[in-house]
Amino acid sequence: MASPSGEKFKLPGRFGNIGNSVWNEFTQLAIEHRPVHLAQGFPDFPAPKHVTQTLEDVVVNGNPLLQQYTRGFGHPKLVRTLSKLYSKLIGREIDAFSEILITCGAYGALFSCIEGHTNPGDEFIIIEPFFDSYEPTISAAGGKPVYIPLRPKPNNDSDGPMTSADWVLDPDELASKFNSKTKAIIVNTPLNPIGKVFSVEELTVIANLCKKWNTLCISDEVYEWITYQPSKHVRIASLPDMWKRTITIGTAGKTLGVTGWKVGWAYGPANLLENLRIVAQNCVNSCATPLQEAVARCLELEMTRMDSADSIFKKNASNYESKRDFLVNTLTQIGMKPIIPEGGYFIVADWSSLESSVDLSKETDKYKDFRFAKYLTKNVGLLGIPPSAFYSEPNKQLASTLIRFCFVKEEETLQKAAKILHDWRTQK
């Protein structure tokens, strides 16, 4: 009997022309060409020893019930721990069992949030560049993405280093995006890919528009503990009258350096969280019990030493800052112009000054940054990500001469990348 085929089994139209993600495409390039890998956002060094030892203890020595299903909306120990942590940070008591949901990574939280709050035609404001799952998730749920790009300040000194703080929203343009159909705005701070940390002043502008238009704020804060001096992370849910209209998303992956554990969460007022719970219970239902238990134990430990330099909450940024600075210096030395990030894992760099010395003619991609990223992979041996993947179709040209690298890597990996780039430019 023939396999199902034809129009009946095409991808449903609500998914648009999504196709393979940039991650699948460039992971395949990495397999084929074996470059130095500075593309995806995960460390290539071990997680802190006490983190992995905690999981081992849960699995080997823990209560046998910890190997079975736990509460679907979140393991009791973990939601209680998160309640203690965020109640202090937000400045209000957060109910562990009605105002926190544990999900399969931050992806799961974003999916549940968007799916659970979208009616056909609802508009979602997305700040560009954006994490690439936002757009297809909104569209598949029947919503309409509305885009607004960050742009470099017009008075930026082109001869000096640019930082992610120099990329800003135009307040009037932002205000023009809100209307009675606006269901939500997604705010990612620190922002992947450029590392922007939104200031309290910038967040206040967004908050006031949310209040004016009765709009939900989805605050994606997966890099909340990775900000570099003097930047400070501000939680928009802590601003006046914003708790009741904000869902905040976090993850253990970036905080504990274990992205493969896929333990994420969302917190916010019970009436807003209920929509996420309905989606989650009919999707993954519950997340891995041993991993949730281990995350809870690790966070409990970190909470006892939050103000200590030994805390992961402090050590992440201090450990990663030197890696950031090393790669910034390397990229500058070979002629690129890096945007120095205030937070997160990534550096976006402008390679336009090298354009005359690279031959992109053998690459056939529509977008120039894709052609350059593939050229760099195949001919130089370094893998980065083309940032136009993080822009809407009309604004992809804003990233045409940019490339993104992850710097949260072993020193050996970064040294290899530096040598490859220096050798390449010396040969030129």
C-alpha positions in Angstrom: 0.0 0.0 0.0 1.4 3.5 -0.9 2.5 5.8 1.8 0.3 8.9 2.5 1.2 11.7 0.1 -0.2 14.7 -1.7 -1.8 17.9 -0.6 -3.6 16.2 2.2 -0.3 15.7 4.1 1.5 19.0 3.4 2.6 21.0 6.4 -0.4 22.9 7.7 -0.6 26.5 6.4 -0.5 28.0 9.9 3.2 27.1 10.0 3.9 29.2 6.9 7.2 28.7 5.2 9.2 27.8 8.3 11.4 25.0 6.9 14.5 24.0 8.7 15.8 26.3 11.3 19.2 28.0 11.2 20.3 25.6 13.9 19.7 22.5 11.9 21.4 24.0 8.9 24.5 25.1 10.6 24.8 22.0 12.8 24.9 20.0 9.6 27.7 22.3 8.3 29.6 21.7 11.5 29.3 17.9 11.0 30.5 18.2 7.4 33.4 20.7 7.9 34.4 20.2 11.5 35.2 23.9 12.1 35.9 25.5 15.5 32.4 25.8 16.8 31.4 29.3 18.1 27.8 29.0 16.9 25.3 27.6 19.4 24.8 29.0 22.9 26.2 26.4 25.2 29.5 26.0 27.1 31.9 23.3 25.8 33.4 23.0 29.3 32.0 20.9 32.2 29.2 22.3 34.4 30.2 23.2 38.0 31.2 20.0 39.7 28.6 20.4 42.5 25.8 20.7 40.0 26.5 17.3 38.3 27.3 15.7 41.7 23.9 16.8 42.9 22.2 15.1 40.0 24.2 12.0 40.6 23.2 12.0 44.2 19.5 12.3 43.3 19.7 9.4 40.9 21.9 7.1 42.9 21.0 7.9 46.5 17.7 9.7 46.3 14.3 8.4 47.2 13.1 5.9 44.6 10.0 8.0 43.9 12.3 10.7 42.4 12.7 8.4 39.4 8.9 8.5 38.8 6.4 11.1 37.6 6.2 14.2 39.8 3.5 16.9 40.0 2.7 17.9 36.4 2.9 21.7 36.9 6.2 21.4 38.7 8.1 19.3 41.2 7.0 20.6 44.7 10.6 21.2 45.9 11.5 23.1 42.8 8.5 25.4 42.7 8.9 26.2 46.4 12.6 27.0 45.8 11.7 29.3 42.9 9.0 30.9 45.0 11.6 31.8 47.7 14.1 33.1 45.1 11.8 35.3 43.0 9.6 36.5 45.8 12.7 38.2 47.2 13.8 39.5 43.7 10.4 40.8 42.6 9.4 42.2 46.0 6.1 40.3 46.5 5.1 36.9 47.7 4.8 34.4 44.8 2.6 31.4 45.3 4.6 28.3 44.5 1.6 26.2 43.3 -0.5 28.7 41.3 2.1 31.3 40.1 4.9 29.1 38.9 5.0 26.5 36.1 7.9 24.2 35.3 8.4 23.5 31.6 10.7 21.7 29.2 13.3 24.4 29.0 12.5 28.1 28.3 11.3 26.9 24.8 8.5 25.1 26.6 7.6 28.1 28.6 7.5 30.4 25.6 5.4 27.9 23.6 2.9 27.5 26.5 2.7 31.2 27.0 2.1 32.1 23.4 -0.1 29.2 22.6 -2.1 29.8 25.8 -2.7 33.5 25.2 -3.4 33.7 21.4 -6.7 34.1 19.7 -6.8 34.5 15.9 -5.6 37.9 14.9 -3.9 38.8 18.2 -0.9 41.0 17.6 2.5 40.3 19.4 5.2 43.0 19.3 8.6 41.4 18.7 11.8 43.5 19.2 14.4 42.8 16.6 16.8 41.0 16.6 14.8 38.3 18.3 15.2 34.7 19.3 14.1 32.8 16.3 11.3 30.7 17.9 9.1 33.7 18.7 7.9 34.3 15.2 6.9 30.8 14.1 5.3 30.1 17.5 3.1 33.2 17.2 2.1 32.5 13.6 1.3 28.8 14.3 -0.9 29.9 17.2 -2.9 32.2 14.8 -1.3 35.4 16.0 0.3 38.2 14.0 3.9 39.2 14.7 4.5 43.0 14.7 8.2 43.9 14.4 10.2 46.8 15.7 14.0 46.8 15.3 16.6 48.1 17.7 18.9 50.5 15.9 22.3 52.0 16.7 22.1 55.5 18.1 22.7 57.9 15.3 25.3 59.9 17.3 27.4 56.8 18.0 31.1 57.4 17.5 32.0 55.1 14.6 35.6 55.1 15.5 35.1 54.0 19.1 33.8 50.6 20.3 30.1 50.1 20.0 28.2 48.3 22.9 24.8 46.7 23.0 23.6 49.8 25.0 24.0 51.8 21.8 21.2 49.8 20.2 17.9 51.3 21.2 14.2 51.5 20.4 12.7 54.7 19.1 10.0 55.6 21.6 7.6 57.0 19.0 8.0 54.1 16.7 7.4 51.7 19.6 4.3 53.6 20.6 3.0 53.3 17.1 3.1 49.5 17.2 0.5 49.3 20.0 -3.2 49.3 19.4 -6.4 47.6 20.6 -5.3 44.3 19.0 -2.0 44.1 20.7 -2.1 41.0 23.0 1.6 41.1 24.1 5.1 42.4 23.7 8.0 40.0 24.1 11.0 41.6 25.9 14.2 39.6 26.0 16.7 41.0 28.5 19.6 40.4 28.2 18.8 40.1 24.6 20.0 37.2 22.3 21.9 37.8 20.0 23.4 41.3 20.7 23.5 41.1 24.6 21.5 44.3 25.2 20.5 44.7 28.9 17.4 47.0 28.9 17.7 49.8 31.5 15.0 50.7 34.0 14.2 53.8 31.9 13.8 51.7 28.7 11.6 49.1 30.6 9.5 51.9 32.0 8.6 53.1 28.5 7.6 49.6 27.6 5.7 49.2 30.9 3.7 52.4 30.4 2.6 51.3 26.9 1.6 47.9 28.3 -0.6 49.6 30.9 -2.0 52.1 28.5 -3.1 49.4 26.0 -3.9 46.6 28.5 -1.1 44.5 27.0 0.7 41.4 28.3 4.5 41.6 28.7 6.3 38.3 28.1 9.7 38.8 29.7 12.3 36.3 28.4 15.0 36.5 31.1 17.0 33.3 30.5 20.3 35.3 30.8 19.2 37.0 34.0 22.3 36.1 35.9 24.8 36.8 33.1 25.3 40.6 33.0 28.7 42.4 32.8 29.7 45.4 34.8 28.3 48.0 35.1 25.0 46.7 33.6 22.4 45.4 36.0 19.4 43.2 35.2 16.0 44.7 36.0 13.0 42.5 36.1 10.1 44.3 34.5 7.6 42.4 36.7 9.1 44.4 39.7 8.1 47.8 38.2 5.0 49.5 39.5 1.7 47.8 38.4 3.5 45.4 36.1 3.3 42.1 38.1 -0.4 41.6 37.1 0.4 41.9 33.4 3.8 40.1 33.1 4.8 36.5 32.6 8.5 36.0 33.2 10.5 33.1 31.7 13.7 31.6 33.1 15.8 28.5 32.9 18.3 26.4 34.8 20.2 25.8 31.6 22.0 29.1 31.3 22.2 29.7 35.1 23.7 26.4 36.0 25.5 25.8 32.7 23.4 22.7 31.9 21.4 23.6 28.8 20.8 19.9 28.0 18.8 19.4 31.2 16.0 21.4 29.7 14.4 22.6 32.9 12.7 26.0 32.4 9.9 27.9 34.1 7.4 30.7 33.9 6.1 32.8 36.8 3.4 35.4 37.0 -0.1 36.0 38.4 -2.3 32.9 38.7 -4.9 34.1 36.2 -2.3 34.5 33.5 -0.4 31.3 34.4 -3.6 29.2 34.2 -3.6 29.5 30.4 0.0 28.1 30.3 -1.0 25.3 32.6 -3.8 24.1 30.3 -1.3 24.0 27.3 1.4 22.3 29.3 -0.8 19.6 30.7 -1.9 18.6 27.2 1.6 18.7 25.8 4.5 17.4 27.9 2.3 17.0 31.0 5.4 16.8 33.3 9.1 17.3 33.1 11.9 15.0 34.3 11.7 14.5 38.1 15.4 13.9 38.9 16.4 17.0 37.0 13.9 19.1 38.7 15.0 17.8 42.1 18.6 18.5 41.3 17.9 22.0 40.1 16.0 22.7 43.3 18.9 21.5 45.4 21.4 23.6 43.4 19.4 26.7 43.6 18.8 26.2 47.3 22.6 26.2 47.8 23.1 29.3 45.6 20.5 31.2 47.6 22.5 30.6 50.8 25.4 32.5 49.3 23.8 34.9 46.9 26.1 37.8 47.9 29.2 35.7 47.8 31.7 35.7 45.0 31.5 31.8 45.1 27.8 31.9 44.0 27.0 30.9 40.5 24.8 34.0 40.4 28.0 36.0 40.6 30.6 33.6 39.1 28.9 33.2 35.7 29.5 36.8 34.7 32.9 37.2 36.3 34.1 34.0 34.6 32.6 34.8 31.2 33.7 38.5 31.0 37.3 37.7 30.3 36.2 35.3 27.5 34.1 38.1 26.1 36.9 40.5 26.1 39.3 38.1 24.5 37.0 37.5 21.6 36.2 41.2 21.3 40.0 42.0 21.0 40.5 39.2 18.5 37.7 40.3 16.2 38.9 43.9 16.5 42.5 43.0 15.6 41.4 41.2 12.4 39.3 44.2 11.2 35.8 43.4 12.4 33.8 45.8 14.6 32.3 43.8 17.5 29.3 45.1 19.4 30.4 44.6 23.0 27.5 42.8 24.8 26.3 43.9 28.2 25.0 40.4 29.0 24.5 36.9 27.7 26.7 34.5 25.7 27.2 36.2 22.3 29.1 38.8 20.4 27.7 40.2 17.2 30.4 41.7 14.9 30.2 43.8 11.7 32.5 42.3 9.1 31.8 44.9 6.3 35.4 46.1 6.3 36.5 42.6 5.2 34.0 42.3 2.4 36.3 43.3 -0.4 38.7 40.5 0.5 36.3 37.6 0.6 34.8 35.7 -2.3 31.2 34.8 -1.6 30.3 33.9 -5.2 30.3 30.2 -4.5 27.5 30.5 -1.9 24.0 30.8 -3.2 22.0 31.9 -0.1 19.7 34.8 -0.5 21.1 36.7 2.4 24.7 38.0 2.4 25.3 37.2 6.1 24.4 33.6 5.4 26.9 33.5 2.5 29.6 35.0 4.7 28.9 32.6 7.6 29.2 29.6 5.2 32.3 31.0 3.6 33.9 31.3 7.0 32.9 27.8 7.9 34.1 26.1 4.7 37.2 28.2 3.9 38.5 29.5 7.3 37.3 26.8 9.7 35.2 28.9 12.1 31.5 28.5 12.6 29.3 31.5 13.5 25.6 32.2 13.1 24.1 34.7 10.5 22.0 37.2 12.5 19.5 37.8 9.7 17.9 34.6 11.1 16.8 36.8 14.0 15.0 39.4 11.8 11.7 39.6 10.0 11.8 39.4 6.2 11.5 43.2 5.7 14.4 43.9 8.1 16.9 41.2 7.3 19.0 43.7 5.5 19.8 45.3 8.8 22.0 42.2 9.6 23.6 41.8 6.1 27.1 42.4 7.3 26.9 40.9 10.8 27.8 37.6 12.3 27.2 36.1 15.8 29.7 34.2 17.8 29.3 32.4 21.2 32.2 33.2 23.6 31.2 31.0 26.5 33.8 28.3 25.5 37.0 26.7 26.8 40.0 29.0 26.6 41.6 26.4 24.2 38.6 26.7 21.9 38.8 30.5 21.9 42.6 30.4 21.3 42.0 28.1 18.3 39.5 30.5 17.0 41.9 33.4 17.4 44.7 31.6 15.6 42.4 30.6 12.7 41.3 34.2 12.3 44.8 35.7 12.6 46.2 33.2 10.1 43.4 33.9 7.7 43.9 37.7 7.8 47.7 37.3 7.6 47.3 35.3 4.4 45.1 38.0 2.9 
